């Protein structure tokens, strides 16, 4: 019988969600990284171009999508023009709540959602 010693980083169980977005002209918007935890670690330094949040299930729930619309979509280049736009999201229930739909209407955003199978 042979023994093999394995060394790991200790992060095997770390899970996260990332919200990636780009505009129609190819501009990449800052990613939103959601860590599976109750609070953000105080000792960690994250890159300034990445928005990091903590959520117990690491899902993009209603509160996270509303925050993303405010701090990322609302600050994208040319957002100040307040022109009608379209956003494509999967049909996850956190994306399709009434508060999210109301916020999208206020921002003149048409929603196209799709079911992932």
Secondary structure, 3 states (H helix, E strand, C coil): CCCCCCCCCCCCCCCEEEECCECCCCCECCCEEEEECCCCCCCCCCCCCCEEEEECCCCCCHHHHHHHHHHCHHHCCCHHHCCCEEEEEECCHHHCCHHHHHHHHHCCEEEEEECCC
